Amino acid sequence: MFVMGIDPGRDKCGVAVLSSTGEIKFQRVVATDELAEVIKNLSAQFELSTVILGDGTTHKFAAQKISDAGLTFKLVDEKHTTEEARRLYWKKNPPTGWRRFLPTSMQVPPEPVDALVAEILVKRFLEMST
């Protein structure tokens, strides 16, 4: 069984699919207007037990797309997930060159962290479920 996490946003959404053991099977930032197609494709590819949806920007739009795909979801609090995702980004991608001398808390990741937020939402859910 797999769990999908979605970090909804106005222009882009973070999407992640993790196994019940926390192994990442899919992780990507997608355009919000492509979300319905991505959900449909991932639900066909993976046997999804749950969809975790962050309660942030445009979550109602994402909730409708999840329901349209015939899936149910759990709405979860996104508080502080962006900050946590930035820390996770630097953990997975340590700065190199002169940037390694600057504290990562003073740096902005060079790419969107929405997919990492989706991963964090799923991992929080999996931790609560065990």
Secondary structure, 3 states (H helix, E strand, C coil): CEEEEEECCCCEEEEEEEECCCCEEEEEEEEHHHHHHHHHHHHHHCCEEEEEEECCCCHHHHHHHHHHCCCCEEEECCCCHHHHHHHHHHHHCCCCHHHHHCCHHHCCCCCCCHHHHHHHHHHHHHHHHC
